[in-house]
Amino acid sequence: MIISLMNSLLTGLNENNEELAKRIFALCDKISKKYGYIWVDGAVWVNILKSSKVKIAGFKYFMKVFKDRDK
């Protein structure tokens, strides 16, 4: 279930809409806090490996999330 949810959210990161990206990252953060980062990160990684349309968005997600976690 979380893999499909992350696939749909990552698709939105392909758009060049900064407001939409902020909302997606906020939602992903809420999901990560509730279920754990390991599950969300794993779901993003599965989508990167399986779906060519979300590869770039998945790497965008990891770049932002890892940068925010290092703070």
Backbone as JSON Lines, residues from 0, in Angstrom:
{"i":0,"aa":"M","n":[0.81,-1.19,0.0],"ca":[0.0,0.0,0.0],"c":[0.86,1.26,0.0]}
{"i":1,"aa":"I","n":[1.89,1.29,0.82],"ca":[2.71,2.49,0.9],"c":[3.52,2.7,-0.39]}
{"i":2,"aa":"I","n":[3.82,1.6,-1.08],"ca":[4.55,1.72,-2.34],"c":[3.71,2.45,-3.36]}
{"i":3,"aa":"S","n":[2.44,2.1,-3.45],"ca":[1.53,2.77,-4.39],"c":[1.3,4.22,-4.01]}
{"i":4,"aa":"L","n":[1.18,4.48,-2.72],"ca":[0.99,5.85,-2.26],"c":[2.2,6.71,-2.62]}
{"i":5,"aa":"M","n":[3.39,6.19,-2.38],"ca":[4.59,6.96,-2.7],"c":[4.75,7.14,-4.2]}
{"i":6,"aa":"N","n":[4.31,6.15,-4.99],"ca":[4.36,6.29,-6.44],"c":[3.51,7.47,-6.89]}
{"i":7,"aa":"S","n":[2.32,7.57,-6.33],"ca":[1.44,8.67,-6.74],"c":[1.98,10.01,-6.25]}
{"i":8,"aa":"L","n":[2.57,10.05,-5.07],"ca":[3.14,11.3,-4.57],"c":[4.38,11.71,-5.36]}
{"i":9,"aa":"L","n":[5.22,10.75,-5.7],"ca":[6.43,11.06,-6.45],"c":[6.11,11.57,-7.84]}
{"i":10,"aa":"T","n":[5.02,11.1,-8.41],"ca":[4.61,11.6,-9.73],"c":[4.36,13.1,-9.68]}
{"i":11,"aa":"G","n":[3.84,13.59,-8.57],"ca":[3.61,15.02,-8.42],"c":[4.89,15.83,-8.33]}
{"i":12,"aa":"L","n":[5.99,15.21,-7.91],"ca":[7.26,15.93,-7.85],"c":[7.86,16.18,-9.23]}
{"i":13,"aa":"N","n":[7.38,15.47,-10.24],"ca":[7.86,15.71,-11.6],"c":[7.35,17.03,-12.16]}
{"i":14,"aa":"E","n":[6.3,17.56,-11.57],"ca":[5.76,18.84,-12.02],"c":[6.68,19.96,-11.54]}
{"i":15,"aa":"N","n":[6.71,21.05,-12.26],"ca":[7.53,22.19,-11.88],"c":[6.72,23.18,-11.05]}
{"i":16,"aa":"N","n":[6.05,22.67,-10.04],"ca":[5.22,23.5,-9.19],"c":[5.78,23.44,-7.77]}
{"i":17,"aa":"E","n":[6.36,24.54,-7.33],"ca":[7.02,24.56,-6.03],"c":[6.04,24.39,-4.87]}
{"i":18,"aa":"E","n":[4.86,24.97,-5.0],"ca":[3.85,24.83,-3.94],"c":[3.41,23.38,-3.79]}
{"i":19,"aa":"L","n":[3.22,22.7,-4.91],"ca":[2.85,21.28,-4.88],"c":[3.97,20.45,-4.26]}
{"i":20,"aa":"A","n":[5.22,20.75,-4.59],"ca":[6.35,20.01,-4.02],"c":[6.41,20.19,-2.51]}
{"i":21,"aa":"K","n":[6.16,21.39,-2.02],"ca":[6.16,21.63,-0.57],"c":[5.08,20.81,0.12]}
{"i":22,"aa":"R","n":[3.91,20.75,-0.49],"ca":[2.81,19.98,0.1],"c":[3.13,18.49,0.09]}
{"i":23,"aa":"I","n":[3.76,18.01,-0.98],"ca":[4.12,16.6,-1.07],"c":[5.16,16.25,-0.02]}
{"i":24,"aa":"F","n":[6.19,17.1,0.13],"ca":[7.22,16.82,1.13],"c":[6.64,16.87,2.55]}
{"i":25,"aa":"A","n":[5.71,17.77,2.79],"ca":[5.08,17.85,4.11],"c":[4.27,16.57,4.38]}
{"i":26,"aa":"L","n":[3.54,16.11,3.39],"ca":[2.77,14.88,3.54],"c":[3.67,13.67,3.74]}
{"i":27,"aa":"C","n":[4.75,13.6,2.98],"ca":[5.7,12.49,3.14],"c":[6.34,12.52,4.52]}
{"i":28,"aa":"D","n":[6.59,13.71,5.03],"ca":[7.16,13.83,6.37],"c":[6.18,13.32,7.43]}
{"i":29,"aa":"K","n":[4.91,13.65,7.28],"ca":[3.89,13.15,8.22],"c":[3.8,11.63,8.17]}
{"i":30,"aa":"I","n":[3.82,11.09,6.97],"ca":[3.74,9.63,6.8],"c":[4.98,8.98,7.42]}
{"i":31,"aa":"S","n":[6.14,9.58,7.19],"ca":[7.39,9.02,7.73],"c":[7.4,9.02,9.25]}
{"i":32,"aa":"K","n":[6.87,10.07,9.85],"ca":[6.85,10.14,11.3],"c":[5.87,9.13,11.89]}
{"i":33,"aa":"K","n":[4.8,8.87,11.18],"ca":[3.8,7.92,11.68],"c":[4.24,6.47,11.5]}
{"i":34,"aa":"Y","n":[4.77,6.14,10.32],"ca":[5.09,4.75,10.01],"c":[6.58,4.43,10.09]}
{"i":35,"aa":"G","n":[7.42,5.44,10.09],"ca":[8.87,5.23,10.16],"c":[9.54,5.54,8.84]}
{"i":36,"aa":"Y","n":[10.7,6.15,8.95],"ca":[11.43,6.54,7.74],"c":[11.85,5.33,6.92]}
{"i":37,"aa":"I","n":[12.14,4.24,7.56],"ca":[12.62,3.07,6.83],"c":[11.57,2.55,5.84]}
{"i":38,"aa":"W","n":[10.3,2.61,6.22],"ca":[9.23,2.13,5.33],"c":[9.03,3.06,4.15]}
{"i":39,"aa":"V","n":[9.05,4.36,4.41],"ca":[8.84,5.33,3.32],"c":[10.05,5.33,2.39]}
{"i":40,"aa":"D","n":[11.25,5.33,2.95],"ca":[12.45,5.3,2.11],"c":[12.5,4.03,1.28]}
{"i":41,"aa":"G","n":[12.11,2.91,1.87],"ca":[12.06,1.66,1.12],"c":[11.05,1.7,-0.01]}
{"i":42,"aa":"A","n":[9.91,2.31,0.25],"ca":[8.88,2.42,-0.8],"c":[9.36,3.32,-1.93]}
{"i":43,"aa":"V","n":[10.06,4.38,-1.6],"ca":[10.6,5.27,-2.64],"c":[11.64,4.5,-3.46]}
{"i":44,"aa":"W","n":[12.49,3.75,-2.77],"ca":[13.52,2.99,-3.48],"c":[12.9,1.94,-4.41]}
{"i":45,"aa":"V","n":[11.88,1.26,-3.97],"ca":[11.19,0.29,-4.83],"c":[10.63,0.98,-6.07]}
{"i":46,"aa":"N","n":[10.06,2.17,-5.88],"ca":[9.52,2.9,-7.03],"c":[10.61,3.36,-7.99]}
{"i":47,"aa":"I","n":[11.76,3.73,-7.46],"ca":[12.88,4.11,-8.33],"c":[13.29,2.92,-9.18]}
{"i":48,"aa":"L","n":[13.34,1.76,-8.58],"ca":[13.76,0.57,-9.31],"c":[12.71,0.06,-10.29]}
{"i":49,"aa":"K","n":[11.43,0.24,-9.98],"ca":[10.37,-0.34,-10.8],"c":[9.78,0.6,-11.84]}
{"i":50,"aa":"S","n":[9.74,1.89,-11.56],"ca":[9.0,2.81,-12.41],"c":[9.92,3.88,-12.99]}
{"i":51,"aa":"S","n":[10.05,3.89,-14.29],"ca":[10.94,4.86,-14.92],"c":[10.39,6.29,-14.83]}
{"i":52,"aa":"K","n":[9.08,6.44,-14.68],"ca":[8.51,7.79,-14.65],"c":[8.75,8.51,-13.33]}
{"i":53,"aa":"V","n":[9.15,7.8,-12.28],"ca":[9.39,8.46,-11.0],"c":[10.85,8.38,-10.54]}
{"i":54,"aa":"K","n":[11.75,7.95,-11.41],"ca":[13.15,7.84,-10.99],"c":[13.72,9.18,-10.57]}
{"i":55,"aa":"I","n":[13.58,10.18,-11.4],"ca":[14.14,11.5,-11.09],"c":[13.45,12.08,-9.85]}
{"i":56,"aa":"A","n":[12.16,11.92,-9.77],"ca":[11.43,12.43,-8.61],"c":[11.87,11.71,-7.33]}
{"i":57,"aa":"G","n":[12.15,10.43,-7.42],"ca":[12.62,9.68,-6.27],"c":[13.97,10.18,-5.79]}
{"i":58,"aa":"F","n":[14.85,10.47,-6.72],"ca":[16.16,11.01,-6.33],"c":[16.03,12.43,-5.78]}
{"i":59,"aa":"K","n":[15.11,13.21,-6.32],"ca":[14.83,14.54,-5.75],"c":[14.38,14.4,-4.3]}
{"i":60,"aa":"Y","n":[13.49,13.44,-4.08],"ca":[12.98,13.2,-2.74],"c":[14.13,12.86,-1.79]}
{"i":61,"aa":"F","n":[14.99,11.92,-2.19],"ca":[16.09,11.52,-1.32],"c":[17.07,12.66,-1.07]}
{"i":62,"aa":"M","n":[17.35,13.45,-2.09],"ca":[18.28,14.58,-1.9],"c":[17.73,15.56,-0.87]}
{"i":63,"aa":"K","n":[16.47,15.89,-0.96],"ca":[15.89,16.85,-0.02],"c":[15.75,16.24,1.38]}
{"i":64,"aa":"V","n":[15.27,15.03,1.45],"ca":[15.03,14.41,2.76],"c":[16.34,14.17,3.5]}
{"i":65,"aa":"F","n":[17.35,13.67,2.81],"ca":[18.62,13.42,3.49],"c":[19.28,14.73,3.92]}
{"i":66,"aa":"K","n":[19.14,15.76,3.11],"ca":[19.7,17.07,3.48],"c":[18.99,17.6,4.72]}
{"i":67,"aa":"D","n":[17.68,17.45,4.79],"ca":[16.92,17.92,5.96],"c":[17.22,17.09,7.19]}
{"i":68,"aa":"R","n":[17.45,15.8,7.04],"ca":[17.74,14.94,8.18],"c":[19.12,15.21,8.77]}
{"i":69,"aa":"D","n":[20.04,15.7,7.95],"ca":[21.39,15.98,8.44],"c":[21.45,17.22,9.31]}
{"i":70,"aa":"K","n":[20.43,18.03,9.28],"ca":[20.44,19.28,10.06],"c":[20.3,19.03,11.52]}
